[in-house]
Amino acid sequence: METRKVYVSGGSTYVISLPKKWVKKTNLKPGDSLVVTEQGNSLLFETGVVEKESQVKEIKISQVPSSEALGRIIIANYLVGYDTLKIKLDRKDNLLYREAVRNILDYLIGIEIVEDTNDSIILEIMVDYKRMMTMQLLQRMFAINRSMLLDLGKALGTSDIDLAKDVIVREREIDRLYFLVVRQLKSAVEHQQIAEKLGIKYQRDCLGYRIIVKVLERIADHIENIAKSYIKLYETQKELKLEEFIKLNKSTITIFEKSVDSLFSRNISLAEKIFQELKEVKKMHSDISNRLLKPENIQCAILQKTMLDSLGRISSYSGDIAEIAINMSAGTNPIY
């Protein structure tokens, strides 16, 4: 940490010097402009060029242990903020690597193959911050999760296996939005100007949103798990009654809706009520769990227990959202 003295120039202008190391690092030159943002008692200085030069990353498959690893590397570089990825196909047996590149594109938003030749594949990541703001993406993830839970309840009540399968398909979109939001938050942490474009007023909120987006992604995973278990359960015993599960699912949806509402509205009193309702949901969970301890059909009991545990995790995640809503409201003007 360095300190700087404040000088007065011309009787009314306050001046400080900039650290030489930082000036060299950012390639500042006399006459360049800086963006100054007031954050409480602090001032944030940023270079005026937020639309920075395209960041390019070259990946040689000869240095990648497997095609699966290549997929993970592409995701990692997408998240960290690269704009162009050049995949060098510098080994003869590259068909699996080509396939991995094409498959991973299904999980990422705003990424396209712009060049595909014998020796390389070039990917361009074209994401417009103004068109896809972080809060809008989080609300979209919530809406998809909510629709998945609602249709899951319908599937359980009507034995609609096709609807349960459709619920499973929707989980893929949550993954795509998850990766995009994480990429946005990494950029927002580095640049206040980008944070503002994304609708993030305080950079400190990025940590809370990072936890939230992971929670929403995990909720989708559990909904998918319930749907898959239900399909197997239906194949084992078609006449099984699941009224208790349907009731628990409705209560889970209610708590989930309220937790997200408390986050977006920064309503602390609503968030606090969720913890009381969670006690009731846990009681329902416990009652069903006790019944499953005396199973007539072991395989059915195991599948139901899997479904039950995932519903319990979703409720717990809703409690996490409410807790984060309270934490993020500290220091602002929350609603009570």
Contacts in CASP RR format, 6 or more apart in sequence:
PFRMAT RR
TARGET T0000
AUTHOR 0000-0000-0000
METHOD contacts of the structure
MODEL  1
METRKVYVSGGSTYVISLPKKWVKKTNLKPGDSLVVTEQGNSLLFETGVV
EKESQVKEIKISQVPSSEALGRIIIANYLVGYDTLKIKLDRKDNLLYREA
VRNILDYLIGIEIVEDTNDSIILEIMVDYKRMMTMQLLQRMFAINRSMLL
DLGKALGTSDIDLAKDVIVREREIDRLYFLVVRQLKSAVEHQQIAEKLGI
KYQRDCLGYRIIVKVLERIADHIENIAKSYIKLYETQKELKLEEFIKLNK
STITIFEKSVDSLFSRNISLAEKIFQELKEVKKMHSDISNRLLKPENIQC
AILQKTMLDSLGRISSYSGDIAEIAINMSAGTNPIY
2 19 0 8 1.000
4 16 0 8 1.000
4 17 0 8 1.000
4 19 0 8 1.000
5 16 0 8 1.000
6 14 0 8 1.000
6 15 0 8 1.000
6 16 0 8 1.000
7 14 0 8 1.000
7 15 0 8 1.000
7 16 0 8 1.000
8 14 0 8 1.000
8 15 0 8 1.000
9 15 0 8 1.000
18 28 0 8 1.000
18 45 0 8 1.000
26 47 0 8 1.000
28 34 0 8 1.000
28 47 0 8 1.000
32 47 0 8 1.000
32 48 0 8 1.000
33 48 0 8 1.000
34 45 0 8 1.000
34 46 0 8 1.000
34 47 0 8 1.000
34 48 0 8 1.000
35 45 0 8 1.000
35 46 0 8 1.000
35 47 0 8 1.000
35 48 0 8 1.000
35 50 0 8 1.000
35 192 0 8 1.000
35 193 0 8 1.000
36 43 0 8 1.000
36 44 0 8 1.000
36 45 0 8 1.000
37 43 0 8 1.000
37 44 0 8 1.000
37 46 0 8 1.000
37 192 0 8 1.000
37 193 0 8 1.000
38 44 0 8 1.000
39 192 0 8 1.000
39 202 0 8 1.000
39 203 0 8 1.000
44 192 0 8 1.000
46 191 0 8 1.000
46 192 0 8 1.000
46 193 0 8 1.000
48 193 0 8 1.000
50 191 0 8 1.000
50 193 0 8 1.000
50 194 0 8 1.000
54 83 0 8 1.000
54 84 0 8 1.000
55 81 0 8 1.000
55 82 0 8 1.000
55 83 0 8 1.000
55 84 0 8 1.000
56 82 0 8 1.000
56 83 0 8 1.000
56 84 0 8 1.000
56 85 0 8 1.000
56 86 0 8 1.000
57 77 0 8 1.000
57 82 0 8 1.000
57 84 0 8 1.000
57 85 0 8 1.000
57 86 0 8 1.000
58 86 0 8 1.000
58 88 0 8 1.000
59 70 0 8 1.000
59 73 0 8 1.000
59 74 0 8 1.000
59 77 0 8 1.000
59 85 0 8 1.000
59 86 0 8 1.000
59 87 0 8 1.000
59 88 0 8 1.000
60 88 0 8 1.000
60 90 0 8 1.000
61 70 0 8 1.000
61 87 0 8 1.000
61 88 0 8 1.000
61 89 0 8 1.000
61 90 0 8 1.000
61 91 0 8 1.000
61 94 0 8 1.000
61 97 0 8 1.000
62 88 0 8 1.000
62 90 0 8 1.000
62 91 0 8 1.000
64 70 0 8 1.000
64 73 0 8 1.000
64 97 0 8 1.000
67 96 0 8 1.000
67 97 0 8 1.000
67 99 0 8 1.000
67 100 0 8 1.000
68 100 0 8 1.000
70 87 0 8 1.000
70 97 0 8 1.000
70 100 0 8 1.000
70 101 0 8 1.000
70 104 0 8 1.000
71 100 0 8 1.000
71 101 0 8 1.000
71 103 0 8 1.000
71 104 0 8 1.000
74 85 0 8 1.000
74 87 0 8 1.000
74 101 0 8 1.000
74 104 0 8 1.000
74 108 0 8 1.000
74 123 0 8 1.000
75 104 0 8 1.000
75 107 0 8 1.000
75 108 0 8 1.000
75 179 0 8 1.000
77 85 0 8 1.000
78 85 0 8 1.000
78 108 0 8 1.000
78 111 0 8 1.000
78 125 0 8 1.000
78 179 0 8 1.000
78 183 0 8 1.000
79 179 0 8 1.000
79 182 0 8 1.000
79 183 0 8 1.000
79 186 0 8 1.000
80 183 0 8 1.000
80 186 0 8 1.000
81 125 0 8 1.000
81 183 0 8 1.000
81 186 0 8 1.000
81 187 0 8 1.000
82 125 0 8 1.000
83 124 0 8 1.000
83 125 0 8 1.000
84 122 0 8 1.000
84 123 0 8 1.000
84 124 0 8 1.000
84 125 0 8 1.000
85 122 0 8 1.000
85 123 0 8 1.000
85 125 0 8 1.000
86 120 0 8 1.000
86 121 0 8 1.000
86 122 0 8 1.000
86 123 0 8 1.000
87 97 0 8 1.000
87 101 0 8 1.000
87 120 0 8 1.000
87 121 0 8 1.000
87 122 0 8 1.000
87 123 0 8 1.000
88 119 0 8 1.000
88 120 0 8 1.000
89 97 0 8 1.000
89 98 0 8 1.000
89 118 0 8 1.000
89 119 0 8 1.000
89 120 0 8 1.000
89 121 0 8 1.000
90 119 0 8 1.000
91 97 0 8 1.000
98 121 0 8 1.000
101 113 0 8 1.000
101 121 0 8 1.000
101 123 0 8 1.000
102 113 0 8 1.000
105 111 0 8 1.000
105 112 0 8 1.000
105 113 0 8 1.000
105 123 0 8 1.000
106 172 0 8 1.000
106 176 0 8 1.000
107 172 0 8 1.000
107 175 0 8 1.000
107 176 0 8 1.000
107 179 0 8 1.000
108 125 0 8 1.000
108 176 0 8 1.000
108 179 0 8 1.000
108 180 0 8 1.000
109 127 0 8 1.000
109 132 0 8 1.000
109 176 0 8 1.000
109 177 0 8 1.000
109 179 0 8 1.000
109 180 0 8 1.000
110 125 0 8 1.000
110 126 0 8 1.000
110 127 0 8 1.000
110 180 0 8 1.000
111 123 0 8 1.000
111 124 0 8 1.000
111 125 0 8 1.000
111 126 0 8 1.000
112 123 0 8 1.000
112 124 0 8 1.000
112 126 0 8 1.000
113 121 0 8 1.000
113 122 0 8 1.000
113 123 0 8 1.000
114 122 0 8 1.000
114 123 0 8 1.000
114 124 0 8 1.000
115 121 0 8 1.000
115 122 0 8 1.000
116 122 0 8 1.000
127 180 0 8 1.000
127 183 0 8 1.000
127 184 0 8 1.000
129 184 0 8 1.000
129 187 0 8 1.000
129 194 0 8 1.000
129 197 0 8 1.000
129 198 0 8 1.000
130 197 0 8 1.000
132 180 0 8 1.000
132 184 0 8 1.000
133 197 0 8 1.000
133 198 0 8 1.000
133 199 0 8 1.000
134 181 0 8 1.000
134 184 0 8 1.000
134 185 0 8 1.000
134 188 0 8 1.000
134 198 0 8 1.000
134 199 0 8 1.000
134 200 0 8 1.000
134 209 0 8 1.000
135 199 0 8 1.000
135 200 0 8 1.000
135 264 0 8 1.000
137 177 0 8 1.000
137 180 0 8 1.000
137 181 0 8 1.000
137 184 0 8 1.000
138 181 0 8 1.000
138 209 0 8 1.000
138 212 0 8 1.000
138 213 0 8 1.000
138 216 0 8 1.000
139 264 0 8 1.000
140 177 0 8 1.000
141 174 0 8 1.000
141 177 0 8 1.000
141 178 0 8 1.000
141 181 0 8 1.000
141 213 0 8 1.000
141 216 0 8 1.000
141 217 0 8 1.000
141 220 0 8 1.000
142 216 0 8 1.000
142 260 0 8 1.000
144 170 0 8 1.000
144 173 0 8 1.000
144 174 0 8 1.000
144 177 0 8 1.000
144 220 0 8 1.000
145 174 0 8 1.000
145 216 0 8 1.000
145 219 0 8 1.000
145 220 0 8 1.000
145 223 0 8 1.000
145 256 0 8 1.000
146 253 0 8 1.000
146 256 0 8 1.000
146 257 0 8 1.000
147 170 0 8 1.000
148 167 0 8 1.000
148 170 0 8 1.000
148 171 0 8 1.000
148 220 0 8 1.000
148 223 0 8 1.000
148 224 0 8 1.000
149 223 0 8 1.000
149 249 0 8 1.000
149 252 0 8 1.000
149 253 0 8 1.000
149 256 0 8 1.000
149 314 0 8 1.000
150 253 0 8 1.000
151 163 0 8 1.000
151 166 0 8 1.000
151 167 0 8 1.000
152 164 0 8 1.000
152 167 0 8 1.000
152 223 0 8 1.000
152 226 0 8 1.000
152 227 0 8 1.000
152 230 0 8 1.000
152 249 0 8 1.000
153 246 0 8 1.000
153 249 0 8 1.000
153 250 0 8 1.000
154 160 0 8 1.000
154 163 0 8 1.000
155 161 0 8 1.000
155 163 0 8 1.000
155 164 0 8 1.000
155 167 0 8 1.000
155 227 0 8 1.000
155 230 0 8 1.000
156 230 0 8 1.000
156 242 0 8 1.000
156 245 0 8 1.000
156 246 0 8 1.000
156 249 0 8 1.000
157 242 0 8 1.000
157 246 0 8 1.000
159 234 0 8 1.000
159 238 0 8 1.000
161 231 0 8 1.000
161 234 0 8 1.000
164 227 0 8 1.000
164 230 0 8 1.000
164 231 0 8 1.000
165 227 0 8 1.000
165 231 0 8 1.000
167 223 0 8 1.000
167 224 0 8 1.000
167 227 0 8 1.000
168 224 0 8 1.000
168 227 0 8 1.000
168 228 0 8 1.000
170 220 0 8 1.000
171 220 0 8 1.000
171 221 0 8 1.000
171 223 0 8 1.000
171 224 0 8 1.000
174 216 0 8 1.000
174 217 0 8 1.000
174 220 0 8 1.000
175 217 0 8 1.000
175 220 0 8 1.000
178 213 0 8 1.000
178 214 0 8 1.000
178 216 0 8 1.000
178 217 0 8 1.000
181 209 0 8 1.000
181 213 0 8 1.000
182 210 0 8 1.000
182 213 0 8 1.000
184 194 0 8 1.000
184 198 0 8 1.000
185 206 0 8 1.000
185 209 0 8 1.000
185 210 0 8 1.000
185 213 0 8 1.000
187 194 0 8 1.000
187 198 0 8 1.000
188 194 0 8 1.000
188 195 0 8 1.000
188 198 0 8 1.000
188 200 0 8 1.000
188 203 0 8 1.000
188 206 0 8 1.000
189 195 0 8 1.000
189 203 0 8 1.000
189 206 0 8 1.000
192 203 0 8 1.000
195 201 0 8 1.000
195 203 0 8 1.000
195 206 0 8 1.000
200 206 0 8 1.000
200 209 0 8 1.000
202 332 0 8 1.000
205 328 0 8 1.000
208 324 0 8 1.000
208 327 0 8 1.000
208 328 0 8 1.000
211 320 0 8 1.000
211 324 0 8 1.000
212 263 0 8 1.000
212 321 0 8 1.000
212 324 0 8 1.000
215 317 0 8 1.000
215 320 0 8 1.000
215 321 0 8 1.000
218 313 0 8 1.000
218 317 0 8 1.000
219 256 0 8 1.000
219 314 0 8 1.000
219 317 0 8 1.000
222 310 0 8 1.000
222 311 0 8 1.000
222 313 0 8 1.000
222 314 0 8 1.000
222 317 0 8 1.000
223 310 0 8 1.000
223 314 0 8 1.000
225 306 0 8 1.000
225 307 0 8 1.000
225 310 0 8 1.000
226 306 0 8 1.000
226 307 0 8 1.000
226 310 0 8 1.000
226 311 0 8 1.000
229 303 0 8 1.000
229 304 0 8 1.000
229 306 0 8 1.000
229 307 0 8 1.000
229 310 0 8 1.000
230 303 0 8 1.000
230 307 0 8 1.000
232 303 0 8 1.000
233 240 0 8 1.000
233 300 0 8 1.000
233 303 0 8 1.000
233 304 0 8 1.000
233 307 0 8 1.000
234 240 0 8 1.000
236 297 0 8 1.000
236 299 0 8 1.000
236 300 0 8 1.000
236 303 0 8 1.000
237 297 0 8 1.000
237 300 0 8 1.000
240 300 0 8 1.000
244 284 0 8 1.000
244 287 0 8 1.000
244 288 0 8 1.000
244 291 0 8 1.000
245 288 0 8 1.000
245 304 0 8 1.000
245 307 0 8 1.000
245 308 0 8 1.000
245 311 0 8 1.000
247 284 0 8 1.000
248 281 0 8 1.000
248 284 0 8 1.000
248 285 0 8 1.000
248 288 0 8 1.000
248 308 0 8 1.000
248 311 0 8 1.000
249 311 0 8 1.000
251 277 0 8 1.000
251 280 0 8 1.000
251 281 0 8 1.000
251 284 0 8 1.000
251 315 0 8 1.000
252 281 0 8 1.000
252 311 0 8 1.000
252 312 0 8 1.000
252 314 0 8 1.000
252 315 0 8 1.000
252 318 0 8 1.000
254 277 0 8 1.000
255 274 0 8 1.000
255 277 0 8 1.000
255 278 0 8 1.000
255 281 0 8 1.000
255 315 0 8 1.000
255 318 0 8 1.000
255 319 0 8 1.000
256 314 0 8 1.000
256 315 0 8 1.000
256 318 0 8 1.000
256 321 0 8 1.000
258 270 0 8 1.000
258 273 0 8 1.000
258 274 0 8 1.000
258 277 0 8 1.000
258 318 0 8 1.000
258 322 0 8 1.000
259 271 0 8 1.000
259 274 0 8 1.000
259 318 0 8 1.000
259 319 0 8 1.000
259 321 0 8 1.000
259 322 0 8 1.000
259 325 0 8 1.000
260 321 0 8 1.000
261 267 0 8 1.000
261 270 0 8 1.000
262 268 0 8 1.000
262 270 0 8 1.000
262 271 0 8 1.000
262 274 0 8 1.000
262 321 0 8 1.000
262 322 0 8 1.000
262 325 0 8 1.000
263 271 0 8 1.000
263 321 0 8 1.000
263 322 0 8 1.000
263 324 0 8 1.000
263 325 0 8 1.000
263 328 0 8 1.000
265 335 0 8 1.000
266 325 0 8 1.000
266 328 0 8 1.000
266 329 0 8 1.000
266 332 0 8 1.000
266 333 0 8 1.000
266 334 0 8 1.000
266 335 0 8 1.000
267 325 0 8 1.000
267 334 0 8 1.000
267 335 0 8 1.000
267 336 0 8 1.000
268 325 0 8 1.000
268 326 0 8 1.000
268 329 0 8 1.000
268 334 0 8 1.000
268 335 0 8 1.000
268 336 0 8 1.000
269 335 0 8 1.000
269 336 0 8 1.000
270 335 0 8 1.000
271 322 0 8 1.000
271 323 0 8 1.000
271 325 0 8 1.000
271 326 0 8 1.000
272 322 0 8 1.000
272 326 0 8 1.000
274 318 0 8 1.000
274 319 0 8 1.000
274 322 0 8 1.000
275 319 0 8 1.000
275 322 0 8 1.000
278 315 0 8 1.000
278 316 0 8 1.000
278 318 0 8 1.000
278 319 0 8 1.000
281 312 0 8 1.000
281 315 0 8 1.000
282 312 0 8 1.000
282 315 0 8 1.000
285 308 0 8 1.000
285 311 0 8 1.000
285 312 0 8 1.000
285 315 0 8 1.000
288 304 0 8 1.000
288 308 0 8 1.000
289 305 0 8 1.000
289 308 0 8 1.000
292 301 0 8 1.000
292 304 0 8 1.000
292 305 0 8 1.000
292 308 0 8 1.000
295 301 0 8 1.000
END
